[in-house]
């Protein structure tokens, strides 16, 4: 039939290119996306043991399956206004430079797939957060979402300082 071949070209509904899955988190009223391949686990808010003489954004440490995990308050790291922790506050455990790090966020909103064609390069704008840790921006359900590059949230130097300050060079608790 004439014209029929136009409708049969892509019957799978799949788009060419790459689609990645992201964990969408809320922080200070804004939405951020973390590649699910970097996420180890999403942990409810648990007791965080403070570490003396640590960086301001270093909230402390938790024990996760006999592993000591430093926890970073992302509001402080991103220079956002402090807010009390609520029942939706969670710790997203991610791999940063081959190390487990807890990211304290206001809440996890969703896990969603995002096609690379929907991601735009990081616009040059004034932001509270280091633009180096932004890998792109997109719109999901009508809301702007900033895609984070977890390996750039914390530099290797900062990671060394965390390990030095909190005596967690060994990942096992004594």
Buried (B, 14 or more C-beta within 10 A) or exposed (E): EEEEEEEEEEEEEEEEEEEBEBBBBBBBEBBBBBBEEBBBEBBEBEEBEEBEEBBEBBBBBBEBEEBBBBBBBBBBBBEBEEEEEEEEBBBBBBBBBEBBBBBBBBEBBBEBEBBEEBBEEBEEEEBEBEEEBBBBBBEBEEEEBBBBBBBBBBBEEBBEBBBEBBEBEEEEEE
